[in-house]
Amino acid sequence: MRRIRLNYVLGADTGSAPLHNPLLDLLQAVREQGSISAAARVLDLSYRHVWGELKRWELELGQPLILWEKGQAARLS
């Protein structure tokens, strides 16, 4: 059985998101931007880092997170 551990950062600033999780940030950026490269730019991370983190989580969870289709917009699975 796989275990998932999530860490959250809570803040009092009402202008920011109340919960923070790097994987959720990555997935949200990919969904909103439509590509991994655009998500990386918005998050101020390298494409290689974002791609590697997504692949690492896919291996860890044993399930695809992104529908990887060449020439198509990235979509969450």
One Martini backbone bead per residue (centre of mass of N, CA, C, O) as a GRO file, in nm:
protein
   77
    1MET     BB    1   0.097   0.036   0.022
    2ARG     BB    2   0.044   0.366  -0.027
    3ARG     BB    3   0.179   0.673   0.093
    4ILE     BB    4   0.056   1.000   0.170
    5ARG     BB    5   0.230   1.309   0.222
    6LEU     BB    6   0.122   1.619   0.352
    7ASN     BB    7   0.215   1.961   0.335
    8TYR     BB    8   0.143   2.261   0.522
    9VAL     BB    9   0.085   2.616   0.484
   10LEU     BB   10  -0.008   2.859   0.713
   11GLY     BB   11  -0.189   3.173   0.684
   12ALA     BB   12  -0.306   3.514   0.748
   13ASP     BB   13  -0.313   3.591   0.457
   14THR     BB   14  -0.588   3.666   0.255
   15GLY     BB   15  -0.424   3.688  -0.034
   16SER     BB   16  -0.365   3.390   0.015
   17ALA     BB   17  -0.332   3.076   0.019
   18PRO     BB   18  -0.406   2.859   0.280
   19LEU     BB   19  -0.276   2.633   0.100
   20HIS     BB   20   0.037   2.438   0.058
   21ASN     BB   21   0.140   2.245  -0.239
   22PRO     BB   22   0.357   2.159  -0.478
   23LEU     BB   23   0.186   1.962  -0.646
   24LEU     BB   24  -0.067   2.138  -0.668
   25ASP     BB   25   0.076   2.372  -0.806
   26LEU     BB   26   0.159   2.218  -1.059
   27LEU     BB   27  -0.122   2.122  -1.152
   28GLN     BB   28  -0.253   2.399  -1.171
   29ALA     BB   29  -0.058   2.522  -1.378
   30VAL     BB   30  -0.106   2.318  -1.603
   31ARG     BB   31  -0.408   2.364  -1.630
   32GLU     BB   32  -0.400   2.679  -1.681
   33GLN     BB   33  -0.163   2.676  -1.916
   34GLY     BB   34  -0.134   2.384  -2.095
   35SER     BB   35   0.175   2.360  -1.994
   36ILE     BB   36   0.483   2.294  -1.869
   37SER     BB   37   0.641   2.545  -1.958
   38ALA     BB   38   0.433   2.755  -1.855
   39ALA     BB   39   0.429   2.659  -1.563
   40ALA     BB   40   0.727   2.711  -1.507
   41ARG     BB   41   0.721   3.016  -1.554
   42VAL     BB   42   0.505   3.089  -1.337
   43LEU     BB   43   0.688   2.936  -1.103
   44ASP     BB   44   0.995   2.981  -1.149
   45LEU     BB   45   1.084   2.720  -1.317
   46SER     BB   46   1.207   2.459  -1.458
   47TYR     BB   47   1.121   2.232  -1.680
   48ARG     BB   48   1.286   1.996  -1.565
   49HIS     BB   49   1.172   2.012  -1.280
   50VAL     BB   50   0.872   1.974  -1.340
   51TRP     BB   51   0.893   1.712  -1.495
   52GLY     BB   52   1.037   1.551  -1.270
   53GLU     BB   53   0.816   1.580  -1.053
   54LEU     BB   54   0.587   1.448  -1.210
   55LYS     BB   55   0.730   1.176  -1.255
   56ARG     BB   56   0.783   1.110  -0.959
   57TRP     BB   57   0.481   1.105  -0.875
   58GLU     BB   58   0.393   0.885  -1.067
   59LEU     BB   59   0.571   0.667  -0.943
   60GLU     BB   60   0.472   0.691  -0.649
   61LEU     BB   61   0.152   0.648  -0.729
   62GLY     BB   62   0.106   0.470  -1.002
   63GLN     BB   63   0.006   0.728  -1.173
   64PRO     BB   64  -0.113   0.937  -1.388
   65LEU     BB   65  -0.123   1.304  -1.419
   66ILE     BB   66  -0.048   1.322  -1.725
   67LEU     BB   67  -0.127   1.376  -2.058
   68TRP     BB   68   0.112   1.253  -2.288
   69GLU     BB   69   0.098   1.457  -2.581
   70LYS     BB   70   0.225   1.527  -2.863
   71GLY     BB   71   0.121   1.856  -2.950
   72GLN     BB   72  -0.040   1.883  -2.685
   73ALA     BB   73  -0.208   1.971  -2.436
   74ALA     BB   74  -0.190   1.962  -2.114
   75ARG     BB   75  -0.342   1.703  -1.910
   76LEU     BB   76  -0.522   1.589  -1.669
   77SER     BB   77  -0.609   1.263  -1.547
   0.00000   0.00000   0.00000
